[in-house]
Amino acid sequence: MQGKHLFEYALVRLVPRVEREEFVNVGVVICCKRQNFISCKIHLPAEKLLALDPDADLDLFGCYLDSFEKICAGGQTGNPISLQDAASRFRWLTAVRSSMLQTSRPHTGFSENLEGTLRDLFEEYVT
C-alpha cells in the first residue's frame, strides 16, 4: 500500500443514556474503498461511562463493541453483513442510528499508512 490513499473514518461512541445525548468516544473505524481496507481500534473506558451513568451495563457495552469489531473484521461470523466488502461494512457500521452504540458522521483524509493513521486518530480522539 504505497502512495496516498483516500480514506474515511468515524469515531465510535457509547451513549449510556440516549435521552441525555451524552457520549464517550470509545474507538475509531477507518475504511479505504480502493484498498478494500477496513479496521477499527476500540477501548471501553469504564470510568468515563460510569461517570455519565453509574448504572451503565458495562457487560452489555462490551458485547456491542465485540459485535462491532467482528463485523468490521468480516468473514464467517454468523452475521451476513460481515460477508460484505469493506466499504459496505463501513457504510453499515456508520449508518445513523439512535442507540447506545453510535458513530460520528464519516470524515475523509489521505494517508500513506492506513494502520498508522488509525493509531493516530485513536490517540487523538479516544485516549
C-alpha positions in Angstrom: 0.0 0.0 0.0 2.3 2.7 -1.2 1.3 6.3 -2.1 -1.5 8.3 -0.6 -4.9 6.6 -0.2 -8.2 8.4 0.2 -9.8 7.1 3.4 -12.9 7.7 5.5 -13.1 7.4 9.3 -15.7 7.7 12.0 -15.5 7.9 15.8 -17.3 5.1 17.7 -19.3 6.3 20.6 -21.2 4.8 23.5 -24.2 6.7 24.7 -25.1 5.3 28.2 -28.4 7.2 28.3 -29.7 8.0 24.9 -32.2 10.6 26.1 -29.4 12.7 27.6 -27.4 12.6 24.3 -24.1 12.4 26.3 -21.5 10.2 24.8 -17.9 8.9 25.3 -15.7 8.2 22.3 -14.6 4.6 22.6 -13.0 3.9 19.2 -12.3 4.7 15.6 -13.2 2.8 12.4 -11.3 3.6 9.2 -12.0 2.4 5.6 -10.3 2.7 2.2 -12.5 1.5 -0.5 -9.8 1.3 -3.2 -7.7 -0.9 -0.9 -10.7 -2.9 0.3 -9.4 -2.0 3.8 -11.4 -1.6 7.0 -10.1 -1.7 10.5 -11.1 -0.4 13.9 -9.5 0.2 17.3 -11.7 0.1 20.4 -11.3 0.8 24.1 -14.1 0.5 26.8 -13.4 3.4 29.3 -15.4 2.1 32.2 -14.7 5.1 34.5 -15.9 7.7 31.9 -19.1 5.7 31.1 -19.9 5.2 34.8 -19.4 9.0 35.4 -22.2 9.6 32.9 -24.4 6.8 34.2 -23.5 5.0 37.4 -25.9 2.2 36.4 -24.4 1.6 32.9 -24.2 -2.0 31.9 -20.6 -2.4 31.0 -21.0 -6.1 30.0 -23.7 -5.1 27.5 -21.5 -2.3 26.1 -18.7 -4.9 25.8 -21.0 -7.2 23.8 -22.0 -4.3 21.5 -18.3 -3.4 20.9 -17.4 -7.0 20.3 -20.1 -7.3 17.6 -18.9 -4.0 16.0 -15.3 -5.4 15.9 -16.4 -8.7 14.4 -18.5 -7.0 11.6 -15.5 -4.7 10.9 -13.1 -7.7 10.6 -15.5 -9.5 8.3 -15.5 -13.2 7.5 -17.7 -16.0 8.8 -19.1 -14.6 12.0 -22.7 -15.7 11.6 -23.7 -12.2 10.5 -24.4 -11.7 6.8 -23.1 -8.1 7.0 -19.7 -9.5 7.8 -19.5 -11.1 4.4 -19.8 -7.8 2.5 -16.9 -5.8 1.1 -15.0 -3.3 3.3 -16.9 -0.2 2.0 -20.3 -1.9 2.5 -19.4 -2.9 6.1 -18.2 0.6 6.8 -21.5 2.1 5.5 -23.5 -0.3 7.6 -21.4 0.4 10.8 -21.6 4.2 10.3 -25.3 4.4 9.5 -27.1 7.0 11.6 -29.0 5.4 14.5 -30.4 6.4 17.8 -29.0 3.7 20.0 -26.4 3.3 22.7 -23.7 2.5 20.1 -23.3 5.2 17.6 -20.7 6.7 15.2 -19.9 10.2 14.2 -20.5 11.2 10.6 -17.7 9.9 8.4 -14.8 12.2 7.7 -12.2 11.9 4.9 -8.5 12.2 4.6 -5.4 10.9 2.8 -2.9 8.5 4.2 0.3 6.7 3.2 -0.1 4.3 6.2 -3.7 3.4 7.0 -2.8 1.4 10.1 -0.7 4.3 11.4 -3.4 6.7 10.7 -5.9 4.6 12.6 -3.5 4.6 15.6 -3.0 8.4 15.3 -6.8 9.0 15.2 -7.4 6.7 18.1 -4.7 8.6 20.2 -6.2 12.0 19.3 -9.9 11.3 19.8 -10.2 8.4 22.2 -7.3 8.2 24.7 
